[in-house]
Amino acid sequence: MTEGPAVLATMICRKCQQEKPEVDSYMQARDGYAPRRMTVCKVCHRARTARSTQERRRRARETRL
Ligand SMILES: [Zn+2]
């Protein structure tokens, strides 16, 4: 048996459309379902959550006024 190069499972990020190794996406666990890979890469996911957190903070500040 010969050892070839490790075959990495890849995914195409739905956000940036780039092919990335599957390990570059987060697993999403839901009650009652098997954990699934997210369809966006970690970079895009972080960018999105960071933006929505900022948005939420800004809105919270505005409603307080
Ligand atoms: Zn991406």
N, CA, C, O and the ligand as a Tripos MOL2 file, in Angstrom:
@<TRIPOS>MOLECULE
protein
  261   259    66     0     0
PROTEIN
NO_CHARGES

@<TRIPOS>ATOM
      1 N           0.8420   -1.2000    0.0000 N.3       1 MET1
      2 CA          0.0000    0.0000    0.0000 C.3       1 MET1
      3 C           0.8750    1.2470    0.0000 C.2       1 MET1
      4 O           1.7620    1.3970    0.8400 O.2       1 MET1
      5 N           0.6220    2.1150   -0.9250 N.am      2 THR2
      6 CA          1.4380    3.3290   -1.0210 C.3       2 THR2
      7 C           0.7020    4.5170   -0.4030 C.2       2 THR2
      8 O          -0.5200    4.6480   -0.4790 O.2       2 THR2
      9 N           1.5040    5.3580    0.2030 N.am      3 GLU3
     10 CA          0.9150    6.5270    0.8450 C.3       3 GLU3
     11 C           0.9540    7.7130   -0.1090 C.2       3 GLU3
     12 O           2.0070    8.3080   -0.3360 O.2       3 GLU3
     13 N          -0.1750    8.0390   -0.6500 N.am      4 GLY4
     14 CA         -0.2300    9.2150   -1.5240 C.3       4 GLY4
     15 C          -0.4080   10.4610   -0.6960 C.2       4 GLY4
     16 O          -0.4650   10.4000    0.5320 O.2       4 GLY4
     17 N          -0.4940   11.5750   -1.3570 N.am      5 PRO5
     18 CA         -0.7560   12.8080   -0.6020 C.3       5 PRO5
     19 C          -2.1340   12.7350    0.0520 C.2       5 PRO5
     20 O          -3.0810   12.2100   -0.5340 O.2       5 PRO5
     21 N          -2.2350   13.2560    1.2430 N.am      6 ALA6
     22 CA         -3.5070   13.2130    1.9620 C.3       6 ALA6
     23 C          -4.5760   13.9400    1.1580 C.2       6 ALA6
     24 O          -4.4030   15.0940    0.7650 O.2       6 ALA6
     25 N          -5.6700   13.2490    0.9240 N.am      7 VAL7
     26 CA         -6.7550   13.8740    0.1740 C.3       7 VAL7
     27 C          -7.6320   14.6410    1.1520 C.2       7 VAL7
     28 O          -8.2390   14.0720    2.0600 O.2       7 VAL7
     29 N          -7.6790   15.9280    0.9420 N.am      8 LEU8
     30 CA         -8.4710   16.7760    1.8240 C.3       8 LEU8
     31 C          -9.8510   16.9910    1.2230 C.2       8 LEU8
     32 O         -10.0000   17.3280    0.0480 O.2       8 LEU8
     33 N         -10.8370   16.7880    2.0530 N.am      9 ALA9
     34 CA        -12.1900   17.1230    1.6020 C.3       9 ALA9
     35 C         -12.2850   18.6420    1.5010 C.2       9 ALA9
     36 O         -11.8300   19.3680    2.3840 O.2       9 ALA9
     37 N         -12.8700   19.0930    0.4360 N.am     10 THR10
     38 CA        -12.9870   20.5350    0.2590 C.3      10 THR10
     39 C         -14.4490   20.9340    0.1320 C.2      10 THR10
     40 O         -15.3240   20.1080   -0.1260 O.2      10 THR10
     41 N         -14.6800   22.2070    0.3210 N.am     11 MET11
     42 CA        -16.0210   22.7530    0.1570 C.3      11 MET11
     43 C         -15.8890   24.0880   -0.5540 C.2      11 MET11
     44 O         -14.8410   24.7330   -0.5060 O.2      11 MET11
     45 N         -16.9600   24.4920   -1.2100 N.am     12 ILE12
     46 CA        -16.9570   25.8150   -1.8340 C.3      12 ILE12
     47 C         -17.7770   26.7260   -0.9540 C.2      12 ILE12
     48 O         -18.9580   26.4820   -0.7100 O.2      12 ILE12
     49 N         -17.1450   27.7710   -0.4830 N.am     13 CYS13
     50 CA        -17.8370   28.7070    0.3890 C.3      13 CYS13
     51 C         -18.9410   29.4120   -0.3860 C.2      13 CYS13
     52 O         -18.7170   29.9070   -1.4910 O.2      13 CYS13
     53 N         -20.1200   29.4540    0.1950 N.am     14 ARG14
     54 CA        -21.2530   30.0660   -0.4930 C.3      14 ARG14
     55 C         -21.1400   31.5780   -0.5230 C.2      14 ARG14
     56 O         -21.8090   32.2490   -1.3090 O.2      14 ARG14
     57 N         -20.2900   32.1040    0.3370 N.am     15 LYS15
     58 CA        -20.1620   33.5560    0.4200 C.3      15 LYS15
     59 C         -19.0680   34.0540   -0.5330 C.2      15 LYS15
     60 O         -19.3260   34.8950   -1.3930 O.2      15 LYS15
     61 N         -17.8590   33.5380   -0.3760 N.am     16 CYS16
     62 CA        -16.7510   34.0430   -1.1940 C.3      16 CYS16
     63 C         -16.4860   33.1660   -2.4130 C.2      16 CYS16
     64 O         -15.6200   33.4880   -3.2260 O.2      16 CYS16
     65 N         -17.2220   32.0590   -2.5500 N.am     17 GLN17
     66 CA        -17.1240   31.1730   -3.7150 C.3      17 GLN17
     67 C         -15.7410   30.5700   -3.8880 C.2      17 GLN17
     68 O         -15.3800   30.1580   -4.9910 O.2      17 GLN17
     69 N         -14.9690   30.5120   -2.8270 N.am     18 GLN18
     70 CA        -13.6360   29.9460   -2.9310 C.3      18 GLN18
     71 C         -13.6410   28.5230   -2.4160 C.2      18 GLN18
     72 O         -14.3670   28.1690   -1.4870 O.2      18 GLN18
     73 N         -12.8020   27.7190   -3.0550 N.am     19 GLU19
     74 CA        -12.6970   26.3460   -2.5950 C.3      19 GLU19
     75 C         -11.7750   26.3080   -1.3940 C.2      19 GLU19
     76 O         -10.6420   26.7850   -1.4500 O.2      19 GLU19
     77 N         -12.2690   25.7370   -0.3090 N.am     20 LYS20
     78 CA        -11.4890   25.6840    0.9270 C.3      20 LYS20
     79 C         -11.5340   24.2730    1.4780 C.2      20 LYS20
     80 O         -12.4740   23.5240    1.2100 O.2      20 LYS20
     81 N         -10.5110   23.9070    2.2530 N.am     21 PRO21
     82 CA        -10.5910   22.6100    2.9280 C.3      21 PRO21
     83 C         -11.7700   22.6130    3.8890 C.2      21 PRO21
     84 O         -12.0890   23.6370    4.4930 O.2      21 PRO21
     85 N         -12.4080   21.4660    4.0260 N.am     22 GLU22
     86 CA        -13.5900   21.3750    4.8750 C.3      22 GLU22
     87 C         -13.3110   21.8420    6.3020 C.2      22 GLU22
     88 O         -14.1990   22.3680    6.9730 O.2      22 GLU22
     89 N         -12.0830   21.6490    6.7580 N.am     23 VAL23
     90 CA        -11.7580   22.0390    8.1350 C.3      23 VAL23
     91 C         -11.8000   23.5410    8.3110 C.2      23 VAL23
     92 O         -11.7590   24.0290    9.4400 O.2      23 VAL23
     93 N         -11.8820   24.2950    7.2060 N.am     24 ASP24
     94 CA        -11.9800   25.7410    7.2910 C.3      24 ASP24
     95 C         -13.4130   26.2200    7.4840 C.2      24 ASP24
     96 O         -13.6750   27.4220    7.4710 O.2      24 ASP24
     97 N         -14.3340   25.2900    7.6620 N.am     25 SER25
     98 CA        -15.7100   25.6940    7.9540 C.3      25 SER25
     99 C         -16.0900   25.1440    9.3190 C.2      25 SER25
    100 O         -15.5440   24.1360    9.7670 O.2      25 SER25
    101 N         -17.0140   25.8020    9.9660 N.am     26 TYR26
    102 CA        -17.4270   25.3650   11.2940 C.3      26 TYR26
    103 C         -18.4470   24.2410   11.2180 C.2      26 TYR26
    104 O         -19.2010   24.1290   10.2520 O.2      26 TYR26
    105 N         -18.4560   23.4210   12.2440 N.am     27 MET27
    106 CA        -19.5100   22.4270   12.3880 C.3      27 MET27
    107 C         -20.6690   23.1030   13.0990 C.2      27 MET27
    108 O         -20.4760   23.9000   14.0180 O.2      27 MET27
    109 N         -21.8550   22.7770   12.6660 N.am     28 GLN28
    110 CA        -23.0290   23.3600   13.2830 C.3      28 GLN28
    111 C         -23.8590   22.2330   13.8670 C.2      28 GLN28
    112 O         -24.3460   21.3640   13.1440 O.2      28 GLN28
    113 N         -24.0130   22.2580   15.1720 N.am     29 ALA29
    114 CA        -24.7750   21.2000   15.8360 C.3      29 ALA29
    115 C         -26.1790   21.7010   16.1500 C.2      29 ALA29
    116 O         -26.3660   22.8030   16.6670 O.2      29 ALA29
    117 N         -27.1440   20.8780   15.8300 N.am     30 ARG30
    118 CA        -28.5240   21.2430   16.1470 C.3      30 ARG30
    119 C         -29.1640   20.0860   16.8880 C.2      30 ARG30
    120 O         -28.8830   18.9210   16.6050 O.2      30 ARG30
    121 N         -30.0130   20.4090   17.8230 N.am     31 ASP31
    122 CA        -30.6830   19.3610   18.5960 C.3      31 ASP31
    123 C         -31.4430   18.4300   17.6740 C.2      31 ASP31
    124 O         -32.2360   18.8720   16.8430 O.2      31 ASP31
    125 N         -31.1970   17.1400   17.8250 N.am     32 GLY32
    126 CA        -31.9390   16.1680   17.0430 C.3      32 GLY32
    127 C         -31.3670   15.9140   15.6670 C.2      32 GLY32
    128 O         -31.8380   15.0220   14.9600 O.2      32 GLY32
    129 N         -30.3500   16.6850   15.2630 N.am     33 TYR33
    130 CA        -29.7570   16.4930   13.9440 C.3      33 TYR33
    131 C         -28.2800   16.1840   14.0860 C.2      33 TYR33
    132 O         -27.6420   16.5870   15.0580 O.2      33 TYR33
    133 N         -27.7500   15.4800   13.1330 N.am     34 ALA34
    134 CA        -26.3200   15.2370   13.1220 C.3      34 ALA34
    135 C         -25.6220   16.5610   12.8180 C.2      34 ALA34
    136 O         -26.1240   17.3580   12.0250 O.2      34 ALA34
    137 N         -24.4510   16.8030   13.4530 N.am     35 PRO35
    138 CA        -23.7380   18.0380   13.1640 C.3      35 PRO35
    139 C         -23.3890   18.1320   11.6880 C.2      35 PRO35
    140 O         -23.0010   17.1410   11.0690 O.2      35 PRO35
    141 N         -23.5250   19.2980   11.1420 N.am     36 ARG36
    142 CA        -23.2370   19.4970    9.7250 C.3      36 ARG36
    143 C         -22.2150   20.5940    9.5480 C.2      36 ARG36
    144 O         -22.0900   21.4930   10.3780 O.2      36 ARG36
    145 N         -21.4790   20.5030    8.4410 N.am     37 ARG37
    146 CA        -20.5630   21.5740    8.0920 C.3      37 ARG37
    147 C         -21.3640   22.7700    7.6150 C.2      37 ARG37
    148 O         -22.3470   22.6270    6.8870 O.2      37 ARG37
    149 N         -20.9390   23.9310    8.0280 N.am     38 MET38
    150 CA        -21.5980   25.1170    7.5140 C.3      38 MET38
    151 C         -21.1540   25.3270    6.0740 C.2      38 MET38
    152 O         -20.0850   24.8670    5.6750 O.2      38 MET38
    153 N         -21.9690   26.0150    5.3030 N.am     39 THR39
    154 CA        -21.6610   26.1860    3.8850 C.3      39 THR39
    155 C         -20.8560   27.4520    3.6240 C.2      39 THR39
    156 O         -20.5780   27.7930    2.4740 O.2      39 THR39
    157 N         -20.4860   28.1440    4.6890 N.am     40 VAL40
    158 CA        -19.5880   29.2810    4.5270 C.3      40 VAL40
    159 C         -18.3180   29.0150    5.3140 C.2      40 VAL40
    160 O         -18.3470   28.3190    6.3290 O.2      40 VAL40
    161 N         -17.2010   29.5660    4.8500 N.am     41 CYS41
    162 CA        -15.9320   29.3230    5.5170 C.3      41 CYS41
    163 C         -15.8630   30.1370    6.8160 C.2      41 CYS41
    164 O         -16.6880   31.0170    7.0630 O.2      41 CYS41
    165 N         -14.8610   29.8190    7.6320 N.am     42 LYS42
    166 CA        -14.7250   30.4840    8.9290 C.3      42 LYS42
    167 C         -14.5390   31.9840    8.7710 C.2      42 LYS42
    168 O         -15.0870   32.7710    9.5430 O.2      42 LYS42
    169 N         -13.7570   32.3770    7.7590 N.am     43 VAL43
    170 CA        -13.4830   33.8010    7.5570 C.3      43 VAL43
    171 C         -14.7790   34.5620    7.2990 C.2      43 VAL43
    172 O         -15.0300   35.6040    7.9040 O.2      43 VAL43
    173 N         -15.5980   34.0290    6.3920 N.am     44 CYS44
    174 CA        -16.8560   34.6970    6.0460 C.3      44 CYS44
    175 C         -17.8220   34.6480    7.2190 C.2      44 CYS44
    176 O         -18.5420   35.6140    7.4730 O.2      44 CYS44
    177 N         -17.8410   33.5390    7.9300 N.am     45 HIS45
    178 CA        -18.7550   33.4030    9.0600 C.3      45 HIS45
    179 C         -18.4080   34.4190   10.1420 C.2      45 HIS45
    180 O         -19.2820   35.0620   10.7220 O.2      45 HIS45
    181 N         -17.0880   34.5450   10.4010 N.am     46 ARG46
    182 CA        -16.6600   35.5050   11.4210 C.3      46 ARG46
    183 C         -16.9910   36.9230   10.9900 C.2      46 ARG46
    184 O         -17.4440   37.7380   11.7940 O.2      46 ARG46
    185 N         -16.7630   37.2100    9.7180 N.am     47 ALA47
    186 CA        -17.0500   38.5550    9.2090 C.3      47 ALA47
    187 C         -18.5300   38.8650    9.3740 C.2      47 ALA47
    188 O         -18.8990   39.9820    9.7380 O.2      47 ALA47
    189 N         -19.3700   37.8850    9.1090 N.am     48 ARG48
    190 CA        -20.8070   38.1070    9.1880 C.3      48 ARG48
    191 C         -21.2550   38.2930   10.6350 C.2      48 ARG48
    192 O         -22.0490   39.1870   10.9270 O.2      48 ARG48
    193 N         -20.7570   37.4620   11.5360 N.am     49 THR49
    194 CA        -21.1780   37.5800   12.9270 C.3      49 THR49
    195 C         -20.6390   38.8650   13.5420 C.2      49 THR49
    196 O         -21.3100   39.4840   14.3680 O.2      49 THR49
    197 N         -19.4280   39.2750   13.1450 N.am     50 ALA50
    198 CA        -18.8650   40.5120   13.6670 C.3      50 ALA50
    199 C         -19.7210   41.6870   13.2320 C.2      50 ALA50
    200 O         -19.9730   42.6030   14.0140 O.2      50 ALA50
    201 N         -20.1680   41.6600   11.9860 N.am     51 ARG51
    202 CA        -20.9750   42.7560   11.4760 C.3      51 ARG51
    203 C         -22.3330   42.8090   12.1730 C.2      51 ARG51
    204 O         -22.8090   43.8870   12.5280 O.2      51 ARG51
    205 N         -22.9500   41.6520   12.3680 N.am     52 SER52
    206 CA        -24.2730   41.6650   12.9910 C.3      52 SER52
    207 C         -24.1660   42.0480   14.4580 C.2      52 SER52
    208 O         -25.0980   42.6300   15.0110 O.2      52 SER52
    209 N         -23.0340   41.7270   15.1040 N.am     53 THR53
    210 CA        -22.8420   42.1380   16.4970 C.3      53 THR53
    211 C         -22.7210   43.6520   16.5760 C.2      53 THR53
    212 O         -23.3070   44.2840   17.4550 O.2      53 THR53
    213 N         -21.9540   44.2340   15.6480 N.am     54 GLN54
    214 CA        -21.8200   45.6890   15.6040 C.3      54 GLN54
    215 C         -23.1690   46.3410   15.3860 C.2      54 GLN54
    216 O         -23.5250   47.3220   16.0390 O.2      54 GLN54
    217 N         -23.9060   45.7740   14.4530 N.am     55 GLU55
    218 CA        -25.2260   46.2940   14.1010 C.3      55 GLU55
    219 C         -26.1430   46.2830   15.3190 C.2      55 GLU55
    220 O         -26.8590   47.2470   15.5920 O.2      55 GLU55
    221 N         -26.0990   45.1650   16.0430 N.am     56 ARG56
    222 CA        -26.9530   45.0190   17.2200 C.3      56 ARG56
    223 C         -26.5710   46.0450   18.2890 C.2      56 ARG56
    224 O         -27.4280   46.6590   18.9250 O.2      56 ARG56
    225 N         -25.2480   46.2120   18.4660 N.am     57 ARG57
    226 CA        -24.7870   47.1660   19.4770 C.3      57 ARG57
    227 C         -25.2210   48.5740   19.1300 C.2      57 ARG57
    228 O         -25.6470   49.3400   19.9940 O.2      57 ARG57
    229 N         -25.1060   48.9100   17.8350 N.am     58 ARG58
    230 CA        -25.4590   50.2510   17.4190 C.3      58 ARG58
    231 C         -26.9520   50.4940   17.6320 C.2      58 ARG58
    232 O         -27.3640   51.5580   18.0940 O.2      58 ARG58
    233 N         -27.7510   49.4880   17.2870 N.am     59 ARG59
    234 CA        -29.1930   49.6390   17.4320 C.3      59 ARG59
    235 C         -29.5720   49.7690   18.9040 C.2      59 ARG59
    236 O         -30.4610   50.5410   19.2620 O.2      59 ARG59
    237 N         -28.8770   48.9940   19.7610 N.am     60 ALA60
    238 CA        -29.1650   49.0500   21.1910 C.3      60 ALA60
    239 C         -28.8550   50.4400   21.7280 C.2      60 ALA60
    240 O         -29.5710   50.9590   22.5840 O.2      60 ALA60
    241 N         -27.7820   51.0370   21.2190 N.am     61 ARG61
    242 CA        -27.3970   52.3660   21.6600 C.3      61 ARG61
    243 C         -28.4320   53.3910   21.2020 C.2      61 ARG61
    244 O         -28.7970   54.3010   21.9470 O.2      61 ARG61
    245 N         -28.8960   53.2300   19.9710 N.am     62 GLU62
    246 CA        -29.8630   54.1820   19.4320 C.3      62 GLU62
    247 C         -31.1950   54.1370   20.1700 C.2      62 GLU62
    248 O         -31.8200   55.1690   20.4200 O.2      62 GLU62
    249 N         -31.6200   52.9180   20.5160 N.am     63 THR63
    250 CA        -32.9230   52.8080   21.1790 C.3      63 THR63
    251 C         -32.8660   53.3490   22.6000 C.2      63 THR63
    252 O         -33.8900   53.7150   23.1770 O.2      63 THR63
    253 N         -31.6520   53.3980   23.1650 N.am     64 ARG64
    254 CA        -31.5380   53.8990   24.5260 C.3      64 ARG64
    255 C         -31.7050   55.4110   24.5770 C.2      64 ARG64
    256 O         -32.1200   55.9600   25.5980 O.2      64 ARG64
    257 N         -31.3830   56.0780   23.4860 N.am     65 LEU65
    258 CA        -31.4690   57.5330   23.4600 C.3      65 LEU65
    259 C         -32.9170   58.0310   23.4740 C.2      65 LEU65
    260 O         -33.1540   59.2390   23.4550 O.2      65 LEU65
    261 ZN        -15.7880   32.3350    2.4770 Zn       66 ZN66
@<TRIPOS>BOND
     1     1     2 1
     2     2     3 1
     3     3     4 2
     4     3     5 am
     5     5     6 1
     6     6     7 1
     7     7     8 2
     8     7     9 am
     9     9    10 1
    10    10    11 1
    11    11    12 2
    12    11    13 am
    13    13    14 1
    14    14    15 1
    15    15    16 2
    16    15    17 am
    17    17    18 1
    18    18    19 1
    19    19    20 2
    20    19    21 am
    21    21    22 1
    22    22    23 1
    23    23    24 2
    24    23    25 am
    25    25    26 1
    26    26    27 1
    27    27    28 2
    28    27    29 am
    29    29    30 1
    30    30    31 1
    31    31    32 2
    32    31    33 am
    33    33    34 1
    34    34    35 1
    35    35    36 2
    36    35    37 am
    37    37    38 1
    38    38    39 1
    39    39    40 2
    40    39    41 am
    41    41    42 1
    42    42    43 1
    43    43    44 2
    44    43    45 am
    45    45    46 1
    46    46    47 1
    47    47    48 2
    48    47    49 am
    49    49    50 1
    50    50    51 1
    51    51    52 2
    52    51    53 am
    53    53    54 1
    54    54    55 1
    55    55    56 2
    56    55    57 am
    57    57    58 1
    58    58    59 1
    59    59    60 2
    60    59    61 am
    61    61    62 1
    62    62    63 1
    63    63    64 2
    64    63    65 am
    65    65    66 1
    66    66    67 1
    67    67    68 2
    68    67    69 am
    69    69    70 1
    70    70    71 1
    71    71    72 2
    72    71    73 am
    73    73    74 1
    74    74    75 1
    75    75    76 2
    76    75    77 am
    77    77    78 1
    78    78    79 1
    79    79    80 2
    80    79    81 am
    81    81    82 1
    82    82    83 1
    83    83    84 2
    84    83    85 am
    85    85    86 1
    86    86    87 1
    87    87    88 2
    88    87    89 am
    89    89    90 1
    90    90    91 1
    91    91    92 2
    92    91    93 am
    93    93    94 1
    94    94    95 1
    95    95    96 2
    96    95    97 am
    97    97    98 1
    98    98    99 1
    99    99   100 2
   100    99   101 am
   101   101   102 1
   102   102   103 1
   103   103   104 2
   104   103   105 am
   105   105   106 1
   106   106   107 1
   107   107   108 2
   108   107   109 am
   109   109   110 1
   110   110   111 1
   111   111   112 2
   112   111   113 am
   113   113   114 1
   114   114   115 1
   115   115   116 2
   116   115   117 am
   117   117   118 1
   118   118   119 1
   119   119   120 2
   120   119   121 am
   121   121   122 1
   122   122   123 1
   123   123   124 2
   124   123   125 am
   125   125   126 1
   126   126   127 1
   127   127   128 2
   128   127   129 am
   129   129   130 1
   130   130   131 1
   131   131   132 2
   132   131   133 am
   133   133   134 1
   134   134   135 1
   135   135   136 2
   136   135   137 am
   137   137   138 1
   138   138   139 1
   139   139   140 2
   140   139   141 am
   141   141   142 1
   142   142   143 1
   143   143   144 2
   144   143   145 am
   145   145   146 1
   146   146   147 1
   147   147   148 2
   148   147   149 am
   149   149   150 1
   150   150   151 1
   151   151   152 2
   152   151   153 am
   153   153   154 1
   154   154   155 1
   155   155   156 2
   156   155   157 am
   157   157   158 1
   158   158   159 1
   159   159   160 2
   160   159   161 am
   161   161   162 1
   162   162   163 1
   163   163   164 2
   164   163   165 am
   165   165   166 1
   166   166   167 1
   167   167   168 2
   168   167   169 am
   169   169   170 1
   170   170   171 1
   171   171   172 2
   172   171   173 am
   173   173   174 1
   174   174   175 1
   175   175   176 2
   176   175   177 am
   177   177   178 1
   178   178   179 1
   179   179   180 2
   180   179   181 am
   181   181   182 1
   182   182   183 1
   183   183   184 2
   184   183   185 am
   185   185   186 1
   186   186   187 1
   187   187   188 2
   188   187   189 am
   189   189   190 1
   190   190   191 1
   191   191   192 2
   192   191   193 am
   193   193   194 1
   194   194   195 1
   195   195   196 2
   196   195   197 am
   197   197   198 1
   198   198   199 1
   199   199   200 2
   200   199   201 am
   201   201   202 1
   202   202   203 1
   203   203   204 2
   204   203   205 am
   205   205   206 1
   206   206   207 1
   207   207   208 2
   208   207   209 am
   209   209   210 1
   210   210   211 1
   211   211   212 2
   212   211   213 am
   213   213   214 1
   214   214   215 1
   215   215   216 2
   216   215   217 am
   217   217   218 1
   218   218   219 1
   219   219   220 2
   220   219   221 am
   221   221   222 1
   222   222   223 1
   223   223   224 2
   224   223   225 am
   225   225   226 1
   226   226   227 1
   227   227   228 2
   228   227   229 am
   229   229   230 1
   230   230   231 1
   231   231   232 2
   232   231   233 am
   233   233   234 1
   234   234   235 1
   235   235   236 2
   236   235   237 am
   237   237   238 1
   238   238   239 1
   239   239   240 2
   240   239   241 am
   241   241   242 1
   242   242   243 1
   243   243   244 2
   244   243   245 am
   245   245   246 1
   246   246   247 1
   247   247   248 2
   248   247   249 am
   249   249   250 1
   250   250   251 1
   251   251   252 2
   252   251   253 am
   253   253   254 1
   254   254   255 1
   255   255   256 2
   256   255   257 am
   257   257   258 1
   258   258   259 1
   259   259   260 2
@<TRIPOS>SUBSTRUCTURE
     1 MET1         2 RESIDUE 1 A MET
     2 THR2         6 RESIDUE 1 A THR
     3 GLU3        10 RESIDUE 1 A GLU
     4 GLY4        14 RESIDUE 1 A GLY
     5 PRO5        18 RESIDUE 1 A PRO
     6 ALA6        22 RESIDUE 1 A ALA
     7 VAL7        26 RESIDUE 1 A VAL
     8 LEU8        30 RESIDUE 1 A LEU
     9 ALA9        34 RESIDUE 1 A ALA
    10 THR10       38 RESIDUE 1 A THR
    11 MET11       42 RESIDUE 1 A MET
    12 ILE12       46 RESIDUE 1 A ILE
    13 CYS13       50 RESIDUE 1 A CYS
    14 ARG14       54 RESIDUE 1 A ARG
    15 LYS15       58 RESIDUE 1 A LYS
    16 CYS16       62 RESIDUE 1 A CYS
    17 GLN17       66 RESIDUE 1 A GLN
    18 GLN18       70 RESIDUE 1 A GLN
    19 GLU19       74 RESIDUE 1 A GLU
    20 LYS20       78 RESIDUE 1 A LYS
    21 PRO21       82 RESIDUE 1 A PRO
    22 GLU22       86 RESIDUE 1 A GLU
    23 VAL23       90 RESIDUE 1 A VAL
    24 ASP24       94 RESIDUE 1 A ASP
    25 SER25       98 RESIDUE 1 A SER
    26 TYR26      102 RESIDUE 1 A TYR
    27 MET27      106 RESIDUE 1 A MET
    28 GLN28      110 RESIDUE 1 A GLN
    29 ALA29      114 RESIDUE 1 A ALA
    30 ARG30      118 RESIDUE 1 A ARG
    31 ASP31      122 RESIDUE 1 A ASP
    32 GLY32      126 RESIDUE 1 A GLY
    33 TYR33      130 RESIDUE 1 A TYR
    34 ALA34      134 RESIDUE 1 A ALA
    35 PRO35      138 RESIDUE 1 A PRO
    36 ARG36      142 RESIDUE 1 A ARG
    37 ARG37      146 RESIDUE 1 A ARG
    38 MET38      150 RESIDUE 1 A MET
    39 THR39      154 RESIDUE 1 A THR
    40 VAL40      158 RESIDUE 1 A VAL
    41 CYS41      162 RESIDUE 1 A CYS
    42 LYS42      166 RESIDUE 1 A LYS
    43 VAL43      170 RESIDUE 1 A VAL
    44 CYS44      174 RESIDUE 1 A CYS
    45 HIS45      178 RESIDUE 1 A HIS
    46 ARG46      182 RESIDUE 1 A ARG
    47 ALA47      186 RESIDUE 1 A ALA
    48 ARG48      190 RESIDUE 1 A ARG
    49 THR49      194 RESIDUE 1 A THR
    50 ALA50      198 RESIDUE 1 A ALA
    51 ARG51      202 RESIDUE 1 A ARG
    52 SER52      206 RESIDUE 1 A SER
    53 THR53      210 RESIDUE 1 A THR
    54 GLN54      214 RESIDUE 1 A GLN
    55 GLU55      218 RESIDUE 1 A GLU
    56 ARG56      222 RESIDUE 1 A ARG
    57 ARG57      226 RESIDUE 1 A ARG
    58 ARG58      230 RESIDUE 1 A ARG
    59 ARG59      234 RESIDUE 1 A ARG
    60 ALA60      238 RESIDUE 1 A ALA
    61 ARG61      242 RESIDUE 1 A ARG
    62 GLU62      246 RESIDUE 1 A GLU
    63 THR63      250 RESIDUE 1 A THR
    64 ARG64      254 RESIDUE 1 A ARG
    65 LEU65      258 RESIDUE 1 A LEU
    66 ZN66       261 GROUP 0 **** ****
